[in-house]
């Protein structure tokens, strides 16, 4: 049996050719400098925050160059595939507004001219390319079972040599056509391997868009191109797809850097123009004093749903990740507080060579800034939408009296921005609890813990004096003037500055008197503007809470 006949036996007598593929997937028409990037998640579990990070980098890289960013589902590992995981991927990208220009936009619904965008649906494409490699004597069928491969690995370990299916260990590489024909007709399962011409002792130099100049050993492994189930390995599929889909920049995790020689070898033998590669470092965390990669199995914060369930605003998460990608984003945001983050001049070449460190405190600060720019109505609508799914009791509270909730969110909020006490919608439940009598349970012990150092009689006197002259209709200025008068009568300075100038003269300053009212009314030693809080609570609630001082002795 000659080579062509054997090819027909392995791949079938009909099918696509490379010329067919080139006609089906013509080169993209792009403006000068435009980049085509992709994100290629596997549906093998939840969406990792690192996947959102890589997607954001790919999206920004493409769109800042007036290029194209697409989603490709790399679902060739059917053993590890999780049902519903594709929907999780699609919905996660939507949730964080990293929406692809091409690919699957709803489960089973694609847009774009370079599909199918699921690798499992591109088997005929891979078959055409691997057939070409076989007929060029660049690939061959391998009939080794998993047991055969284990024996090879064990023997290499015994001999203390580098493991791998290569050279003399590639036992199927030199089977003649007749033996291959016999094994196929006997129904022996087989994979298709690449026939490497590499020498591990040789070094290749490559310019990575993130890592810079890298030097790696040439690949000499006869790695698998297509598995026995007819589906390709990542090594083969991404080269084929990135070429036919017109990818100009492959942005991926640096765990693939060591495999780069395999991929460059494939680009070379197929005589296809190699795209630019950018290998990004993983997101890390501090664990017991040392840095490690954020773990899918160990860390709740690795899962995108963690941020959604806690109610982090998607824009806040995106802006935090942008700052991990380009540290100059933080200064840009300070200088441009109202601008859309997409106006930032993102530069993939400024990505850190080392891992970005996840800092939830910093994430909270970024999200507080984002929420502070929202109107009370925006906060109400977005937090209610979140609460309906994740905090139904809070949603019921909102819907019971929307106007009251809106008044609460309006405290210290203007067109210039608002207070920064909410980082995520989950915070709201605790932050507004004191506005409701049923959840405001201030004990005597808590009062005096918060008023530690305050003379009990002074506190009682201050409250009695305030209540004797309290008028809900007072302006903020009138309200504070009355507090200052109380402070003066009780030998407290009118300001902190005045107190510091002569501390022996005063018992404290006006802020200490205001603190008495704050604790009794809110249960907190720090809160938003107390005058506005009292206006929202109303006269009856204010008087009731202040009078609690009388029963606290």
C-alpha positions as CSV (number, residue, x, y, z in Angstrom):
1,X,0.0,0.0,0.0
2,X,1.5,3.4,-1.0
3,X,1.4,6.6,1.0
4,X,-1.7,8.0,-0.7
5,X,-3.7,4.7,-0.2
6,X,-2.7,4.6,3.4
7,X,-3.7,8.2,3.8
8,X,-7.2,7.3,2.4
9,X,-7.4,4.4,4.8
10,X,-6.6,6.6,7.8
11,X,-8.5,9.7,6.9
12,X,-11.1,8.6,4.4
13,X,-11.0,9.2,0.6
14,X,-12.9,12.4,0.7
15,X,-12.7,15.5,2.9
16,X,-11.4,19.1,3.0
17,X,-8.0,20.0,1.6
18,X,-5.8,22.9,2.7
19,X,-6.9,24.8,-0.4
20,X,-10.5,24.3,0.7
21,X,-9.7,25.8,4.1
22,X,-7.9,28.8,2.6
23,X,-11.0,29.6,0.5
24,X,-13.3,29.1,3.4
25,X,-11.3,31.2,5.8
26,X,-9.7,34.1,3.8
27,X,-7.3,36.5,5.4
28,X,-9.0,39.2,7.4
29,X,-9.2,42.7,6.0
30,X,-7.8,44.9,8.8
31,X,-6.8,48.5,9.2
32,X,-3.1,49.1,9.6
33,X,-1.9,48.1,13.0
34,X,-5.1,46.3,14.0
35,X,-4.6,43.2,16.1
36,X,-6.8,40.1,16.3
37,X,-6.8,38.4,19.7
38,X,-8.8,35.6,21.2
39,X,-9.7,34.0,24.5
40,X,-9.9,30.2,24.5
41,X,-11.3,28.9,27.7
42,X,-12.0,25.2,28.3
43,X,-15.4,24.2,29.7
44,X,-13.9,22.1,32.5
45,X,-15.3,23.9,35.5
46,X,-15.9,27.4,36.8
47,X,-14.6,30.6,35.2
48,X,-11.3,31.5,36.9
49,X,-10.7,35.2,37.7
50,X,-7.4,34.7,35.8
51,X,-9.6,33.9,32.8
52,X,-11.3,37.2,33.1
53,X,-7.9,38.9,33.5
54,X,-6.6,37.3,30.3
55,X,-9.9,38.0,28.5
56,X,-9.6,41.7,29.5
57,X,-6.0,41.9,28.3
58,X,-7.0,40.3,25.0
59,X,-10.1,42.5,24.5
60,X,-8.2,45.8,25.3
61,X,-5.3,44.8,23.1
62,X,-7.6,44.2,20.1
63,X,-10.0,47.1,20.6
64,X,-7.3,49.7,21.3
65,X,-5.8,48.8,17.9
66,X,-9.2,48.9,16.1
67,X,-8.9,45.1,15.8
68,X,-11.0,42.1,16.6
69,X,-11.4,40.0,19.8
70,X,-13.1,36.7,19.6
71,X,-14.2,33.8,21.9
72,X,-13.2,30.2,21.0
73,X,-14.4,27.4,23.2
74,X,-11.5,24.9,23.4
75,X,-13.6,21.8,24.3
76,X,-11.4,19.0,23.0
77,X,-10.9,17.4,26.4
78,X,-14.3,15.6,26.7
79,X,-13.3,13.6,29.8
80,X,-12.9,16.8,31.8
81,X,-15.7,18.8,30.3
82,X,-18.4,19.9,32.7
83,X,-22.0,20.3,31.6
84,X,-23.2,23.9,31.5
85,X,-19.6,25.3,31.7
86,X,-19.9,26.9,28.3
87,X,-22.8,29.0,29.5
88,X,-20.8,30.0,32.6
89,X,-18.0,31.2,30.3
90,X,-20.4,33.2,28.0
91,X,-22.3,34.7,30.9
92,X,-19.1,35.6,32.9
93,X,-17.7,37.6,29.9
94,X,-21.1,39.3,29.6
95,X,-21.2,40.0,33.3
96,X,-17.9,41.8,33.1
97,X,-18.6,43.5,29.8
98,X,-15.8,41.7,28.0
99,X,-18.1,40.8,25.1
100,X,-16.4,39.2,22.1
101,X,-16.9,40.5,18.5
102,X,-17.1,36.9,17.3
103,X,-17.8,33.5,18.7
104,X,-20.6,32.1,20.8
105,X,-22.8,34.9,22.2
106,X,-25.5,32.5,23.5
107,X,-25.3,28.8,24.0
108,X,-25.3,27.4,20.5
109,X,-25.6,30.8,18.8
110,X,-22.5,32.2,17.0
111,X,-21.6,35.4,15.2
112,X,-18.6,35.8,12.9
113,X,-17.4,34.2,9.7
114,X,-14.5,32.1,11.0
115,X,-16.5,29.5,12.9
116,X,-17.4,27.0,14.2
117,X,-16.0,28.6,17.3
118,X,-16.1,25.4,19.3
119,X,-13.1,23.2,18.6
120,X,-15.1,20.0,18.9
121,X,-17.1,21.1,15.9
122,X,-13.9,21.6,13.8
123,X,-12.8,18.0,13.5
124,X,-12.9,18.0,9.6
125,X,-10.7,21.1,9.6
126,X,-8.1,19.4,11.8
127,X,-8.3,16.2,9.8
128,X,-7.5,18.2,6.6
129,X,-4.3,19.7,8.2
130,X,-3.1,16.5,9.9
131,X,-3.7,14.6,6.6
132,X,-1.5,17.2,4.9
133,X,1.3,16.6,7.5
134,X,1.0,12.8,7.2
135,X,1.3,13.0,3.4
136,X,4.4,15.2,3.8
137,X,5.9,12.6,6.1
138,X,5.6,15.0,9.0
139,X,3.1,12.9,11.0
140,X,2.4,9.2,11.7
141,X,-0.1,7.0,13.4
142,X,0.9,5.8,16.9
143,X,-0.7,2.6,18.3
144,X,0.8,2.8,21.7
145,X,-1.5,2.2,24.6
146,X,-1.3,4.0,27.9
147,X,0.4,0.9,29.3
148,X,3.0,1.1,26.5
149,X,3.7,4.7,27.3
150,X,4.0,4.0,31.0
151,X,6.6,1.3,30.3
152,X,8.6,3.8,28.2
153,X,8.5,6.4,31.0
154,X,9.5,3.9,33.6
155,X,12.5,2.7,31.6
156,X,13.6,6.3,31.0
157,X,13.4,6.9,34.7
158,X,15.5,3.8,35.4
159,X,18.1,5.0,32.9
160,X,17.9,8.5,34.3
161,X,17.3,10.1,31.0
162,X,15.0,12.9,30.0
163,X,11.5,11.5,29.5
164,X,9.5,11.8,26.4
165,X,8.3,10.0,23.2
166,X,11.2,10.8,20.9
167,X,14.0,9.2,18.9
168,X,14.6,5.6,19.7
169,X,11.7,5.7,22.2
170,X,9.2,6.7,19.5
171,X,8.5,3.0,18.7
172,X,5.7,3.7,16.2
173,X,7.6,6.3,14.2
174,X,9.2,3.9,11.7
175,X,6.5,1.3,11.2
176,X,6.2,0.5,7.5
177,X,3.0,1.0,5.6
178,X,2.1,-2.7,5.6
179,X,2.3,-2.9,9.4
180,X,0.2,0.3,9.8
181,X,-2.4,-1.1,7.4
182,X,-2.6,-4.3,9.3
183,X,-3.0,-2.7,12.7
184,X,-5.7,-0.3,11.4
185,X,-7.7,-3.1,9.7
186,X,-7.5,-5.0,13.0
187,X,-9.2,-2.1,14.7
188,X,-6.3,-1.1,16.8
189,X,-6.9,2.4,18.2
190,X,-4.3,5.0,17.2
191,X,-3.4,8.7,17.6
192,X,-1.6,10.8,15.1
193,X,1.8,12.1,16.2
194,X,4.0,14.8,14.9
195,X,7.3,13.7,13.5
196,X,9.8,16.1,15.0
197,X,13.1,17.0,13.3
198,X,14.2,19.0,16.4
199,X,17.4,18.6,18.4
200,X,17.0,19.3,22.2
201,X,20.6,20.5,22.3
202,X,19.9,23.3,20.0
203,X,18.6,26.6,21.4
204,X,15.9,28.8,19.8
205,X,15.5,32.5,20.6
206,X,12.2,34.2,20.6
207,X,10.8,37.6,21.3
208,X,7.9,37.3,23.7
209,X,5.6,40.4,24.0
210,X,5.7,40.2,27.8
211,X,8.7,38.2,28.8
212,X,11.0,39.8,26.3
213,X,13.9,37.7,24.8
214,X,13.6,34.1,25.7
215,X,15.8,31.1,24.9
216,X,14.5,27.6,24.9
217,X,15.6,24.2,23.7
218,X,14.3,23.0,20.4
219,X,11.5,20.5,20.6
220,X,12.4,16.9,19.8
221,X,9.2,15.2,21.0
222,X,6.9,13.4,18.7
223,X,3.9,14.9,20.4
224,X,0.3,13.9,19.7
225,X,-1.5,16.0,17.2
226,X,-4.9,14.2,17.1
227,X,-6.0,11.8,19.8
228,X,-7.6,8.4,19.2
229,X,-11.1,10.0,19.6
230,X,-10.4,12.2,16.5
231,X,-10.1,15.4,18.5
232,X,-6.9,17.4,18.5
233,X,-4.6,18.3,21.3
234,X,-4.2,22.0,22.4
235,X,-0.8,22.1,20.7
236,X,-2.2,21.3,17.3
237,X,-5.6,22.9,17.5
238,X,-4.5,26.3,18.6
239,X,-2.0,26.6,15.7
240,X,-4.6,25.5,13.1
241,X,-7.3,27.7,14.5
242,X,-5.2,30.8,15.2
243,X,-3.9,30.7,11.6
244,X,-7.3,30.1,9.9
245,X,-9.1,32.6,12.2
246,X,-6.4,35.2,11.6
247,X,-5.1,35.6,15.1
248,X,-2.3,38.1,15.1
249,X,-1.5,38.0,18.9
250,X,-1.8,34.9,21.0
251,X,-2.2,36.1,24.7
252,X,-2.1,33.2,27.1
253,X,-0.8,32.1,30.5
254,X,2.9,31.6,30.9
255,X,2.4,27.9,31.8
256,X,2.4,27.5,28.0
257,X,5.8,29.1,27.5
258,X,7.7,25.8,27.9
259,X,5.6,24.4,25.1
260,X,6.4,27.2,22.7
261,X,9.1,25.3,20.8
262,X,6.4,22.7,19.8
263,X,4.2,25.4,18.5
264,X,6.9,27.2,16.6
265,X,7.9,23.9,15.0
266,X,4.3,23.5,13.7
267,X,4.1,27.0,12.4
268,X,7.4,26.4,10.5
269,X,6.5,23.1,8.9
270,X,3.1,24.3,7.9
271,X,4.8,27.4,6.4
272,X,2.4,29.7,8.1
273,X,3.3,33.1,9.5
274,X,3.8,32.9,13.2
275,X,1.7,35.3,15.3
276,X,3.1,37.3,18.2
277,X,3.0,35.5,21.5
278,X,2.5,37.2,24.9
279,X,2.8,34.9,27.9
280,X,1.2,36.6,30.9
281,X,2.0,35.7,34.5
282,X,-0.7,34.2,36.7
283,X,-2.6,36.1,39.5
284,X,-1.0,35.2,42.8
285,X,-1.8,35.6,46.5
286,X,0.1,35.8,49.7
287,X,-0.2,32.5,51.7
288,X,1.7,32.0,54.9
289,X,4.1,34.7,54.1
290,X,5.0,33.6,50.5
291,X,3.5,34.1,47.1
292,X,1.8,31.4,45.2
293,X,-0.5,31.0,42.2
294,X,-4.2,31.6,42.9
295,X,-5.5,28.0,43.1
296,X,-8.7,26.8,41.5
297,X,-9.1,24.2,44.2
298,X,-7.9,26.0,47.3
299,X,-9.1,29.6,46.9
300,X,-12.7,30.8,46.8
301,X,-11.5,34.1,45.3
302,X,-10.3,32.2,42.2
303,X,-13.8,31.6,41.1
304,X,-15.6,34.5,39.3
305,X,-18.8,33.6,41.1
306,X,-17.1,34.7,44.3
307,X,-17.1,38.3,43.2
308,X,-20.6,38.1,41.7
309,X,-22.2,36.6,44.9
310,X,-20.6,39.2,47.1
311,X,-21.9,41.9,44.8
312,X,-18.7,43.5,43.6
313,X,-19.6,45.9,40.8
314,X,-18.3,44.4,37.5
315,X,-16.7,47.7,36.5
316,X,-14.8,47.8,39.8
317,X,-13.4,44.3,39.3
318,X,-12.4,45.2,35.7
319,X,-10.7,48.4,36.8
320,X,-8.8,46.6,39.5
321,X,-7.6,44.0,37.0
322,X,-6.6,46.8,34.6
323,X,-4.4,48.2,37.3
324,X,-2.8,44.8,37.8
325,X,-2.2,44.7,34.0
326,X,-0.9,48.3,33.7
327,X,0.1,50.0,37.0
328,X,-0.3,53.4,35.3
329,X,-4.1,52.9,35.2
330,X,-4.4,54.1,38.8
331,X,-2.9,57.5,38.2
332,X,-4.9,57.8,35.0
333,X,-8.1,57.1,36.9
334,X,-7.3,59.7,39.5
335,X,-6.7,62.3,36.7
336,X,-9.9,61.2,34.8
337,X,-12.4,60.2,37.5
338,X,-15.4,60.5,35.1
339,X,-14.0,58.9,32.0
340,X,-14.8,55.4,30.7
341,X,-12.0,53.0,31.5
342,X,-11.9,52.1,27.8
343,X,-10.4,55.5,27.1
344,X,-7.2,54.5,29.0
345,X,-4.3,53.8,26.7
346,X,-3.8,50.2,27.6
347,X,-0.4,48.8,26.6
348,X,0.2,45.0,26.6
349,X,3.9,45.6,26.6
350,X,3.7,47.1,30.1
351,X,2.4,43.9,31.6
352,X,4.4,42.7,34.5
353,X,6.8,39.8,33.9
354,X,6.1,38.5,37.4
355,X,2.7,37.5,38.8
356,X,0.2,40.1,39.7
357,X,-0.8,40.0,43.4
358,X,-4.4,39.8,44.3
359,X,-5.2,42.3,47.1
360,X,-8.8,42.3,48.2
361,X,-8.3,45.5,50.3
362,X,-7.2,47.3,47.1
363,X,-10.1,45.8,45.2
364,X,-12.5,47.1,47.8
365,X,-11.0,50.6,47.5
366,X,-11.4,50.6,43.8
367,X,-15.0,49.4,44.0
368,X,-15.8,52.0,46.7
369,X,-14.6,54.7,44.2
370,X,-16.8,53.2,41.5
371,X,-19.9,53.1,43.7
372,X,-19.2,56.6,45.0
373,X,-19.7,57.9,41.5
374,X,-23.2,56.3,41.2
375,X,-26.5,58.1,41.9
376,X,-28.7,56.9,44.7
377,X,-31.1,55.5,42.1
378,X,-28.3,53.6,40.3
379,X,-27.2,52.1,43.6
380,X,-30.8,51.2,44.5
381,X,-31.4,49.5,41.1
382,X,-28.2,47.6,40.9
383,X,-28.1,46.4,44.5
384,X,-31.8,45.4,44.3
385,X,-31.1,43.4,41.2
386,X,-28.3,41.6,43.0
387,X,-30.2,41.1,46.2
388,X,-33.1,39.4,44.4
389,X,-30.8,36.6,43.6
390,X,-28.4,36.5,46.5
391,X,-30.0,38.3,49.5
392,X,-33.8,38.0,49.1
393,X,-34.5,39.4,52.6
394,X,-32.7,42.6,51.6
395,X,-34.6,42.7,48.4
396,X,-37.9,42.5,50.3
397,X,-36.7,45.3,52.5
398,X,-36.0,47.5,49.5
399,X,-39.4,46.8,47.9
400,X,-41.3,47.4,51.1
401,X,-40.4,51.1,51.1
402,X,-38.3,52.1,48.1
403,X,-38.5,55.9,48.8
404,X,-37.0,55.4,52.3
405,X,-34.1,53.3,50.9
406,X,-33.5,56.0,48.2
407,X,-33.3,58.6,51.0
408,X,-30.7,56.5,52.8
409,X,-28.6,56.1,49.6
410,X,-28.9,59.9,49.0
411,X,-27.0,60.7,52.2
412,X,-23.7,62.4,51.4
413,X,-24.3,61.9,47.7
414,X,-24.1,64.7,45.1
415,X,-23.3,65.2,41.4
416,X,-19.6,65.4,42.4
417,X,-19.7,62.0,44.0
418,X,-20.6,60.4,47.2
419,X,-19.4,58.6,50.3
420,X,-17.1,55.7,50.1
421,X,-18.4,53.2,52.6
422,X,-19.8,50.6,50.2
423,X,-17.4,48.3,48.2
424,X,-19.9,45.6,47.3
425,X,-23.6,45.2,47.5
426,X,-23.2,42.7,50.3
427,X,-21.9,45.5,52.5
428,X,-25.3,47.3,52.2
429,X,-27.1,45.0,54.6
430,X,-24.8,46.0,57.5
431,X,-24.3,49.6,56.5
432,X,-28.0,50.5,56.5
433,X,-29.2,48.2,59.3
434,X,-29.3,51.0,61.9
435,X,-32.0,52.7,59.8
436,X,-34.5,50.1,60.8
437,X,-35.7,49.7,64.4
438,X,-36.2,45.9,64.0
439,X,-32.4,45.5,63.3
440,X,-31.2,48.3,65.5
441,X,-30.5,46.6,68.8
442,X,-28.1,48.8,70.8
443,X,-27.4,47.5,74.3
444,X,-26.2,49.5,77.3
445,X,-22.9,47.7,77.2
446,X,-22.4,48.6,73.5
447,X,-23.2,52.3,74.3
448,X,-20.5,52.6,76.9
449,X,-18.0,50.5,74.9
450,X,-18.4,53.0,72.1
451,X,-18.3,56.0,74.4
452,X,-15.3,54.7,76.3
453,X,-13.8,57.6,78.3
454,X,-16.9,59.7,78.1
455,X,-18.3,60.9,81.5
456,X,-21.8,59.3,81.9
457,X,-23.3,62.5,83.4
458,X,-21.8,64.6,80.7
459,X,-23.4,62.3,78.1
460,X,-26.8,62.5,79.8
461,X,-26.6,66.3,80.1
462,X,-25.6,66.7,76.5
463,X,-28.6,64.6,75.4
464,X,-31.0,66.4,77.7
465,X,-29.8,69.8,76.4
466,X,-30.1,68.7,72.8
467,X,-33.6,67.3,73.2
468,X,-34.8,70.4,75.0
469,X,-34.0,72.5,71.9
470,X,-34.4,69.9,69.1
471,X,-36.2,71.0,65.9
472,X,-36.3,68.6,63.0
473,X,-36.7,71.6,60.6
474,X,-33.3,73.1,61.6
475,X,-30.8,73.5,58.7
476,X,-27.5,71.7,59.0
477,X,-25.9,75.0,60.1
478,X,-28.5,75.6,62.8
479,X,-28.3,72.0,64.0
480,X,-24.5,72.2,64.4
481,X,-24.6,75.6,66.0
482,X,-26.8,74.0,68.8
483,X,-24.3,71.2,69.3
484,X,-21.5,73.8,69.6
485,X,-23.5,75.7,72.2
486,X,-23.9,72.4,74.2
487,X,-20.2,71.8,73.9
488,X,-19.3,75.2,75.2
489,X,-21.7,74.9,78.1
490,X,-20.1,71.6,79.1
491,X,-16.6,73.0,78.8
492,X,-15.7,71.4,75.4
493,X,-13.7,73.3,72.8
494,X,-15.5,74.5,69.6
495,X,-12.9,72.7,67.4
496,X,-10.2,70.1,67.5
497,X,-7.7,72.8,66.7
498,X,-8.8,74.9,69.7
499,X,-8.6,71.9,72.0
500,X,-5.1,70.9,70.8
501,X,-3.9,74.5,71.5
502,X,-4.9,74.3,75.1
503,X,-6.0,70.8,76.1
504,X,-5.8,71.5,79.8
505,X,-8.6,74.1,79.5
506,X,-11.2,71.7,78.0
507,X,-12.7,68.3,78.7
508,X,-12.6,67.6,75.0
509,X,-13.9,69.2,71.8
510,X,-17.2,69.5,70.0
511,X,-16.6,66.3,68.0
512,X,-16.7,64.4,71.3
513,X,-20.2,65.7,72.0
514,X,-21.3,64.8,68.5
515,X,-20.0,61.3,69.1
516,X,-22.5,60.9,71.9
517,X,-25.4,61.5,69.6
518,X,-23.8,59.4,66.8
519,X,-23.4,56.4,69.0
520,X,-27.0,56.6,70.4
521,X,-28.5,57.2,67.0
522,X,-26.5,54.8,64.8
523,X,-24.7,52.5,67.2
524,X,-21.4,53.4,65.4
525,X,-18.5,55.7,66.3
526,X,-18.1,56.5,62.6
527,X,-20.9,57.1,60.1
528,X,-21.9,59.3,57.2
529,X,-23.1,62.8,57.9
530,X,-25.1,62.6,61.2
531,X,-27.4,65.6,60.3
532,X,-28.5,63.9,57.1
533,X,-29.0,60.6,58.9
534,X,-31.2,62.2,61.5
535,X,-33.2,63.8,58.7
536,X,-33.9,60.4,57.1
537,X,-34.6,58.7,60.4
538,X,-37.2,61.3,61.4
539,X,-38.0,63.0,64.7
540,X,-39.7,60.1,66.4
541,X,-36.8,57.7,65.8
542,X,-34.2,60.3,66.8
543,X,-35.9,61.1,70.1
544,X,-36.5,57.5,70.9
545,X,-32.8,56.6,70.4
546,X,-31.4,59.6,72.3
547,X,-33.7,58.9,75.2
548,X,-32.1,55.5,75.6
549,X,-29.3,57.3,77.5
550,X,-31.8,57.6,80.4
551,X,-32.1,53.9,80.8
552,X,-28.4,53.1,80.3
553,X,-27.2,54.0,83.8
